[in-house]
Amino acid sequence: MTLAQSATQAEALMLRYRRIRSRSNALCASLTPEDMMVQSMPDASPTKWHLAHTTWFFERFVLERNPDYRSSHPEWNYLFNSYYQTVGPMHARPRRGLLSRPGVAQIRDYRERVDEALCEWLARGVDATTVDVIELGLEHEQQHQELLVTDIKHAFFSNPLLPAYTAPLVTSSATSSVPLEFIPGREGVVEMGHQGPGFAFDNELPRHRALLQPHALANRPVTNAEYAEFIRDGGYDEPSLWLSEGWDTIKREQWQRPFYWQEDMSSEFTLAGVQPIDPDAPVSHVSYFEADAYARWAGARLPTEAEWENAAASLPVQGNLLDALTFHPQAATAGEGLLQMFGDVWEWTASPYVSYPGFKPLAGALGEYNGKFMNGQWVLRGGSCATPREHLRASYRNFFPPHARWQFMGIRLGQDR
């Protein structure tokens, strides 16, 4: 690598760093300091904590590799560590909303100081390992951009005033549902997992072989209208449709409809406030238990992640993603083949979140990033309307416990052939 090439690459990385970090700030532009402190449930975090934690990540895992760097707030290590036990103790996750100090202004200043220090160091030249950690930090920041959006949605939903984060989306009234059809998938031995250049998380590796039985995938996600028919047909009251834990969950929590749907069954809470339900848009905010029960009711099943990835591998990563700033799933437009594979809603799969054959976590503290969560969770694929486009690829694996539904989670059906 020549010096000119190295300088060019460093400049490109610096521009990407500033662009991604600026987007996090932009997502907070309409929020008040009071909004940014709310933690509405243990699974969510305050907006200001997201801003601070992503900054802590760069300070702790990148800047502390520089022997000349000195943190201005070493005591914040305890406050903004998330789950890296090998780094040190941390403030309890359910109590993040109690951290009134440091304030939003202090956290913004913290971000600026860390950004300045990192870019100055990058401009002087850093080794390849440090570049890799910066890349991981940027992917981590984009994950938190999605969490920031979905956490503020839950926080605003928890407010009796049901405030809006953004203006209502103007959509065409001429939309109509694309007819549901099943498209046969490939059979036999295929390869899955990340390959080639570009970033991938450790849980996307190594590339390996999988066997696909005869199957087909639905051409689009399940719509609100289709899910409403499941409700009207008594889907939430028929135990034969539900996994045992799912049945216990819906009875204990008294679920009778997707999260954020209002009791009138014709409106839902969105980031633009309460809006009419679009019958043709993908149903969203349903748990794995609900997705699985709906699939049984529909005489189908959920796809495996191998089926999903093989179908998506040849498709471009485009769709209704965070970049569109709709902040809500949209109805499928006319088209042929597999539609909405990326964006709109994360799609539950029938696959538990486990390691691939030959999986090796990252070395050191960063090895805690993914592998330690491979227990009792299920894989989702494809991204949502809150996921940055450049953060996605066909091999990307998201994962959540089966009862979770505050993310933009939806359903694509599969079937055996």
N, C-alpha and C positions, 0 to 999 in steps of 0.2 A: 504494500500500500504506500503510495507516494504521499508526501506531506500535503500536496494540494488536494488529493482525494480525501485524506483524513480531515482536513479543514472543511471541505465541502460536506462530508457526512456529518461532522459535528454541527455545522450550521443547520443542516436539514433536521437533525434530531432536536436542536434547540428550538427551531420554529415549531415543530410538532409538539414539543413540551409546552411551550407557551400557549399554543392554540388549545390544547386539551385542558390545561389548567384554567384558561380564560373561560372555557365553556362552563366549567363548574361554577365560576363566579356569576356568569350570565344566567344560569338556571335559578339563582337566588335573587335576581334583580327585583322581582315583584314582592319579595318577602320582607316583613318587618323583623327587627331583632327579636320581638316576642314570638313570632312564627318560628324562628330558627332555633328556639330553645325547647319547643314542645317535643316530648317523647310520649306518643299515644299508646304504646304497648311495648312489652319487653323485646319483641322481634324487630322493632323499628328503632331508629336513632334520630336524635335532633339534627337538623340541617347543619348547625354550626359544628357539631361533632364530626359529621362527614367531612367538612372542610378542614378541620383540624387533623383528623386521623389520616387522611390522604397526604397531608403535609408532613405529619410525623413519619409516615412510611418513607418518604424521600429523605428526610433527615436521618432517620435511624439506619436505613439500609443502603443509602447512597452516600450522603455527606459524611457520615461517620467513618467511611473508608478513607477519607481525606485526613491525614494526620494534622493538618493545619486548621481544621474546622473545630469551632467551639460553639455548642448550643447556647442560645441566650435563655432558654427555659428548660434546663435538664429535668426539673421537677414535673414537667408535662409528660414525660415518658410514661408515668403511671396513669395519667388521665386518658391518653389517646392511643395506647396500645389496645388492640382488639382482642386477639386470642393467641398471641405468640408467647407461649409459656417459657420458651427457652430464652427469651429476651428479658423477661422479668415479670413481676406482678402487675395487675391492671385493675382499674376501677370496674366494679360489677356492671355488666351490660344493662340490666334492667334499671340501673340508677343513673344512667347518663343524663337524663332529663333534669337531674338535681344540680348539675354543674352550672350554676349561674355565673361563676367566674372560671376561667377568663371569659370576658365578654366578646361579642361579635367583632368589635373594632380591634381588640387585641389579636383575635384569630386571623383577621384579614391582614394585619401587620405581620403576623407570624408567617403567613403564606408568602407575602412579598419578600420577606427576608430570606426565606429558604429558597424561593425561586431565584433571587438574585445570586445567592451563594452557589447554587447548583449550576446556573448558566455560566457564571464566571469560571468555575472549575472545568466545566465541559469545554469552554472556549480554549482553555490552556492545554487540553488534551487529557483523556482518561483511557484506561485500558479496556479491552474488549469485555471483560467480566463486568465492569462497572456499567458499560453501555447496556449489557443484557439486563442488569438490575433496573436501570432507568426504564427500559422497555417494559419490564414487568410492572414497574410502578405506574406507568401510563395506562396499561391495561387495567390495573387495579383501580386507578382513578375513574376510568370509564365504567367499571362495575358500580362504583359508588355514585356516579351520575344517575344511573338507573335507580339505585336505592334511594337517592335523594328525592327523586320525582315520586316514587311510589310511597315513600314514608311521609312526604308532605301531603299526599292524597289521603292517607289514613288519618293524619293529624287533623286535616280540615274536615273530614267526614265525622270525626269525633267531636267537633264543635257544633253545638245546637244551631248555630247560624248557618251552617253548611256553606262557608265562603268559597269563592272561586279563586283558583290559582292563575287561570288564563281566561281570555275571552272565549265565548262559545265558538265552535268551529262551524263555518258556513259550508254546508254540503248540498249537493244537488238532490232535489226531490225526485229525480227520475231514476234513481238507482233501483235495481231489482236483483233478487238473489240469483246467482249463477247456479243452475241445477246441479244437484249432488250426483257425482258418478265416481266409480272406483276404477283406478288405473292400475293395471297389473305391474308389479315390480319384478326386478331381476331375480332369478333363482340361482342356486348353487353357491360355490365358494367365492367370496368377495373379500377385498381388503378394506379395512376401515381404520380410522385414526389419522392424525395429522401427518402430512408428508410434504416434502419440498421446503423451499425457503419461507421466511416469514415467521412471525411469533406464534407460539402455541403454549397453552398451559400444560403442566406435567401430566394432568389427568387425561389429556388427549393422546397420550403416547403410551407405549410404542404402537406404530402401525402393525396391524396383525390381521389374521384371516378370520372370517366369520362365515357361517353357513346360513343362507337364506332359503327357507322353505317357500313353496308357491304361496304368493300373497298379493294383495292389492292395497293401495292407499287411496283415501278419499281425495278428490281434486281440490278441496278447500276445507277450512275449519267448520265446525258445527256453528250454526248461527243462533242468534237470540231467539228467533221464532221457533226453530227446531227444539231448542232446549225448553222453551215455554211449553211446548206440547208434551214433553217428558214430565213436566211439573203437573200439567192439567190431567195427565193420565195416571197420576198418583205415584210417580216415581219415588218421591221421598217417603212414601208410606208402604213400600213393598220390600220387605226384608230380603226376598230372594235375589234382588238385584245388587245387594251390597255385600262387600267384604265385612267380616265380623267387626273389626275395629272401626270401619267406616260407619256401620249401622249404630254402634255405640256412640260414635262422635256426633252424628247428626241428631240423635235423640238427646244427648247431653247438652249440645249447643243449640238445639231447637232450630236447626237449619231447615228452611223450606224453599230456598231460592239462592241464586248466586249472591255473593258478597257485593254490596253496594246497590243491588236492586232495591227499590222502594216497595212498600207493602201493596201499592196499587198495581204492581206488576207491569206498569207501562212507563215508568221512569226509573232512572238510576243516578246515583251520585257519580259525577265525573270531576276532572280537574277544572272544568268550567262550571262547576256547581251542578245542581240537579237538572237533568236534561231528559227529554223523551228517549226511550229505548229505540234504537234503530233495529228493526226486526231482522234485517239482512246482514248486520255486522256480526263478526265472530263473538260468541258468548265468551265472557271473560270473568276472571276472579272466581274460578271454581277449583276445588281441591282435586287431588288425585282420586280420592274416594268418589267424588261426584263424577269425574271424568270416566272412571271405570264403570260406575253404575249406569251412566248414560249409554256407554258403549254396549253393555249387556242388553239394556232395554231396546237399543236400536238393532240388535242382532248382529253386532260386530264386536270389535275389540280395539284396544289401543295398539299402535304400531310399536315394534321394538326399536331401540335406538339404531340398531344395525340397518333395519329396513328404512328408517327415516334418513339416516346419513347417506346411504347408497342412492336414494332417490334425489337428495338435495345436492350431491357432490358436483353435478354438472350444471347447476343453476347459478346465475349471478346473485350476489348478495345485494338485493334491492327490495324495496317495499316500504311500508309505512313504519319507519323507524324513528328514533329520537330526532334525527336530522330534519324530519318533516315538520316537527313542532306541532303535531296534531294532539299528542298526549292522550289518544284514545283510539281503539280499534276501529277500522273502517270496513265497509262492505266490499266484497270482491268485485272488481270490474270485470267486464266481459273478457273472456280469454279461454285458451285451451291448455290442456295439460295440468300440471300441478301448480296451483295458485297459492299465494300468501305463505310460501314455505319460510320466508324470512319476514319478520316484523309482525305487527298487529298483536299477536298473543304468543307467549311461550306455549309449546305443545307438549302435554304430558306424554310420556312413553310408558310402555309396559316393563321397562328395564330398571332394575334396582341400580343405585349408584355404587358400583364396585370398581376395583382396579382392572385395567386391561392386563392380559398375560405379559409378564415381564416388566410391569410398571415399577419405576423407581422415582421416589419423590426427589425434589430439589435438595441439594446439600444444605446443611446448617438450618438456621431458624426458618428460612423460606420454605423448607420442607413441610412446615405446618400449614402451608397455604391451602392445599386441597385434600391430601391423602387422609388426614385424620378425621375427615367428615364422611368417609365411606362406610356409613353405618346407618341403616334405617331411613334412607332417603331414596328418592326416585328421580330419574333423569328427565329433564325437559330440553327441548331442542327448538332452535329457530329464531329466538329473540322476540322482542315485543316493540310496541310503539314507544317505549322508553329506553330502548337499547341503542347506543351509537352504532352506526352502520360499520365503521371501520373496526369495531370491536368483534364483529361476528365472522364466522366461517362455518362451513358445513360440519366440521368436526367438533365444534364448540359444545361442551357439555355443561348445562346448568343443572342444579340439583336442589331439591327442597324436601322436607318431610311431607308425608301424604296428606296431612290435615291443613297445610298452608294454602292460603288463597288470596292474600293481600297483594301479591304480584299480579301482573297481567297474564294470567294462566288460562289456557283454553284447551280445545279438544280437536284433534284430527283423527278420524276413524281409520282403522285397518280391518282387514278380513283375510281369512284363510281361503285358498283356492284349491 
